[in-house]
Amino acid sequence: MCGIVGYVGDRDASSTLVNALKKLEYRGYDSVGISCLKEGNIETRKTKGRIRDLETFIEGNPFEEDYSCGIGHTRWATHGEPNDVNSHPHGNARISLVHNGIIENHSIIRKQMVEAGYTFYSETDTEVIVKLLDYRISQGDDINHALRYLIHNLEGSYALGVIFSDAPRKIYALRKESPLIVGVGSGENFISSDITAILKYTKSYYDIEEGEIAVISDNEIEILDIDEFAPIERELVTVDWEEDVAEKQGYQHFMLKEIMEQPSVFRRAIKGRISNSKVTFENEGIEDDFFTNIKRVHIVGCGSAYNSGLIMKRTIEKWCRIPVIADIASEFRYNDPILNDDDLVIIISQSGETADSLSALKLAKKRGIRTLAIVNVIGSSIAKLADKVILMQAQIEISVASTKAYFAQLVVGYLVAFKLVDIMGKWNEEYQNLFNEFLTVGDKVKKVLDDISVYQYIASEFYTSSNLFYIGRGLDYYMSLEASLKLKEISYIHCEAYPSGELKHGTISLIEEGTPVFVLASQKNVLEKTVSNAFEVKARGAKVLFISTYDDEMFKDGDYTILVETIHDDLSSMLMVLPIQLIAYFVSSLRGCDIDKPRNLAKSVTVE
């Protein structure tokens, strides 16, 4: 969940590391720090707070020398509260390192190191790595052997960037489960948690696999196996992203920029996946045989990915008439799921590094079940492990609260559902017409986003609320879950989502005078029942907002109504998501919240 970066070259290391960390701050922003190395000397500057606090600290405490090699870290706290001491890098005169992950056997190692005479100064699990490395080197190990010892003895997850005082102008990197890449420049090289941090300098990188040690200098990159430290050949990966995809481009926040990008996200998500007016994944190397003889589907994700999986579940069940189970990833493997040979397990993860989702995928693979990953990062751990991969094509999403990636998950989910309809021999004129309407979604999304003033108005009416409810039925209930998550994670308003028919079974007791209840109403077959439930809460003092794809007289007695573009009920989620995203954004803006970096959260959850 933390962000790691390293640099070696001819540039000023301090400013280069700080600039790169700014692009990683979405991964964590409790504390931040850098260490720089030159001719046997390591200097460290770190502080509680954000990167701007580090910049202020460095201005008041400048580095004593000019450095061109170093490592940096922005933290999301796991062990130990956010403070100066617990911030990274950790080290001593010989070693400095940055760490993303959790060392599960840290207490055992800590006890061993205390018995060996070491003193600990922080509450972190990371400090045990420093002591263990230092101990192995003091016992005669060279750097490679000491790092190999780490690989064999650390339990849990980690991505490590390490510098040593007696290895000038070199950075050592290794990983297990947590992401880490080696960026390839000209006369300079990098390590980074992801490519976004170093797009300003390079678009090319090498992946580091588990059980490998990468040794990076300005003009050389060695990737070594841990058995004989033999060099490993690795294919160079080059992305076609421009640096400005990680910039706000005139928007006040990344979240609004990413909401407004969703029409182009739709176009990218379907590009190359339509042939003869049907869905094909052959460009991804997925033949039709992969989807044959599926009797049941499991969809696994966390947060917004799980919410998108619920939409996918409902759609596949309705269209294909096979059972679909949607599971929260952190619960999946601990529930000892029943998996059969003719099942398909679909893992949804924006980053492709979500720890719980990766664990669920490993369980499915261990059981011999076919697996499909829907991710946004091609070289991610989940993408590498799954049998087949479908990229979301959302490009970089910087804001912690997911918008365009969630939308992309919906689009890809519908593509998979259409594919299964075709494979199962259910494709007919009705589905062809439905598919043709699906292809118009991008244009309809653009129309909704052409005028966002109504959402600013609605936000101005409700931003002072302390409690709020979203309700709906069917697909609208599943969208209510995402609406509730989006609002509370960035505005800090307590918000709950309920099936509208469930309110009478206890929850309606929470309704009092002025309580906002937002009603999603895009499903014609339950529209009357949904409206009836809305007026039950209105009769008890609630302020009711209807959001619908239908212009219906039934809404006239509500307090507010938002109408979006008309579309088939089964496809409505791709339009209904837009109002809930924009309302959350403008409410949070009026409340003065840090929209792109909400408190206590991080973009990529790489710990369980």
Secondary structure, 3 states (H helix, E strand, C coil): CCEEEEEECCCCHHHHHHHHHHCCHHHCCCEEEEEEEECCEEEEEEEECCHHHHHHHHHHCCCCCCCCEEEEEEECCCCCCCCCCCCCCEECCCEEEEEEEEECCHHHHHHHHHHCCCCCCCCCCHHHHHHHHHHHHHCCCCHHHHHHHHHHHCCEEEEEEEEECCCCCCEEEEEECCCCEEEECCCCEEEECCHHHHCCCCCEEEECCCCEEEEECCCCEEEEECCCCCECCCCCEECCCCHHHHCCCCCCCHHHHHHHCHHHHHHHHHCCCEECCEECCHHHCCCHHHHCCCCEEEEEECCHHHHHHHHHHHHHHHHHCCCEEEEEHHHHHHHCCCCCCCEEEEEEECCCCCHHHHHHHHHHHHCCCEEEEEECCCCCHHHHHCCEEEECCCCCCCCCCCCHHHHHHHHHHHHHHHHHHHHCCCCCHHHHHHHHHHCCHHHHHHHHHHCCHHHHHHHHHHCCCCEEEEEECCHHHHHHHHHHHHHHHHHCCEEEEEEHHHHHHCHHHHCCCCCEEEEEECCHHHHHHHHHHHHHHHCCCCEEEEEECCCCHHHHHCCEEEECCCCCHHHCHHHHHHHHHHHHHHHHHHCCCCCCCCCCCCCCCCCC
